[in-house]
Amino acid sequence: MRVHVIHAHPVETSYNRALFDAVVEEARSAGHEVDPLNLYDAGFDAVLSRQERLNYHDLAVNLTDEIKPYADRLLAAEVLIFIHPVWNYGYPAILKGYFDRVFLPGVSFYMDGEGDKGIPKANFKHIKKVIYITTYGGNRWRTWLMGDPPRRVAKRWAWVTFRTPKPPTYLALYDMNNNTQSQLTAFIGKVRQAIRDLGRR
């Protein structure tokens, strides 16, 4: 399958980067066609400009030359894998900007009315599987008290957006900085197994 792996962490020696490398390696070993995207290495600009916002619902001009290659990669994928840390109970700014700038009308959804009128309808019909792989600094209890927004977004918004047969898989390592080396290694093993299971029913 065509697997697009999107990574958002600025430090190349981080545990999060090790997760990204493991996913890419495992997917390639399994024979998948892998398209890795490290948003920081790519120099992705997370800022939605004033003009982009003004053109947002105009399908004739909203997909700029800068953003089109990212949209094309997204639209070519059968499997999407997002790998990122959770900071301040949300996405890193660069990943939020990726969603804001790439998930445009005509790409991820369309309006059933004129311009910005009507009800948004999902445009993705080709995505078979979505996986989120995340690391948290906070422990599970503290994150639960805050409502665990990233998990809720992944399980609800992403399912509606990507229209996959099953809800997205959400693999989270909580309290990362206090995990032992054996726990960190075990989580990477769990992630590798999830990639090996791609395509299985």
N, C-alpha and C positions, 0 to 999 in steps of 0.2 A: 504494500500500500504506500501511497505518497504521504509521508509524515513530515509535518512542518513543526519544528521545535522552536519556540520563542522564549528567549531567556532575558531576564532583567536583573542583573547585579553588576555593580561597577568594579568589583575586585576579582582579579583572575585567580587568586589563591584561596578564595572563599570556599566554604563547604557547599554553598549554593552552586558555584561553578563546577564543583566535582559532581554534583547531581546532573547538571547539564551534560557534562562530558560522558557520564555513565549512560545517560539516555541515548545520546547520539551513537555511542559505540554499540550499545545493545540493539538498537533499531537497525543499524547497518549490518550487524552480525546475523540478524534474523532475516535479512534479505529485503528489507523495506527500502524504498527510495526516500532518502532523508534530506530535508532542506533545513539546516540549522540557521537561526537568526539570533545573534546576540545584539540586542538593541544598543548597548553601549559601544561595542566594537564598531557597529554600523554608523555611529554618530547620529542616531535618530533624534530629530528635534521634536521634543514633546509639546511645544507650545502651539496651540491652535491660534492662528493669526486672526486679526480683525476681518481681513478679506475672506479668509476661509469660512469664517462664521457667517458672513453676509451671503456667500455663495453656497452655503451648506445644502440647501434643498434644491439647488439648480443642477440637475443631472448633466447639463451640457458643459458645465465648467467646474463642478465641485471636485472632480478627481484630477489633481494637478500632476504635472510631470514628476514632481518629487515623491508623491504618495502612490502613484500608479504601480510602480514595481512591488511595493509592499502589498497592495491589494491583489495584484496578479498572483503573488505567491500564496496568499490566503485562499484565493478562489481555486487554486490548483490542488489544494490539499484534501486528503480524505481523512486524515487524523491530525488533530491539533493538540499540542502539548505545551502548556505554559509553565515555566519554571521561574519562581521568583520568591523573594523574601516578603514577609508581611511587616510593614513598618507603620507605626501609629495606627494599627488596626485597618490598614488599607494597602493598596498597591503602591509600589515605587512610582514616583511621578512619571518616569519615562514610560512605564507600562500603561498608566492611565492615559498619558498623551497618545500612545499608540492606539488605544481604543477610541479616543476622541477623534483622531485625525484619519484613521484608516477604516473604521467601521461606519462608513458613510451611507447615506441614502443611495441606492443603486449598487452598493457592495453588500452590506450585511442586512439591509432591510429596504423596504420601499413604502411609500405612503399610498393608501388606496384612494386618496382624494387629490386635489390640485395643490401643488407646491407643498407647504407644510400642513395642509389640512387633511383630515381623515384619521385613520387608524394605522399605525405602523404594522407592517406584515414582514415576517422573516423572509429573507432572500436566499439563505443557505439551504441547498437541497442535496449537497454533495458530501457533507461531513458525516462520517460514520461513527467517530469516537472523539471525545474530548477528555483530556486529562490535565488536572492542575496538580503541580508538585510544589509545595510551599514549606517554608521554614518560618517559625515564629520565635521571637525573643521571649514573649510572654508564655506563661504556663497555661494549661488547658482550662483551669478553673477561672483565672483572671480573664482569659479571653472569652469564656462562656458568659461571664458577668457583663461584658461589653457587647454581647450578641454575636460575636465572631462574624463581623460583616463580610470578610472575603469569602468565607465558606458559604454564607447565605447567597451572595451574589453568584458564586460559581454554580451552586446547586439550582438556583431559580432563574436568574437572568440568562445564564449561559445555556441552560436547557431550552428556554424559549427562543433564544437567539440562534443557536446552532441546529435546532430541530433534530437532534440525534435520537435514535430509538430508545436509548436509556439515558438517565441523567449523567452528567459528567462525573468522572472518577475524581475524587479529591483526596490526595495523599499529603498529609500534613505532619510535620515534626514540630511539636510544641516544646517550649523551654529549651531551645537548641543549645544555648551556651552552657547549660547545666547537664547536658547529656554526656554520658561516658563515651569513650571511643568505641566500645562494643555496641552501644546503642546507635551511634552514628553509622557504623558499618552495617548494622542490621537494617537501618532505614534505607540505605543505598541498595541493599539486597532486595528489599521489598519493592523499591522502584524498578530495579532491573526485572524482577518477576512480572510486574505489571506490563512492561514493554514486551517481554517474551509472550505474554498472553494476548497481545494484539492480534486480532483476526480470529481468535477462538470464540466459539459461541458459549 
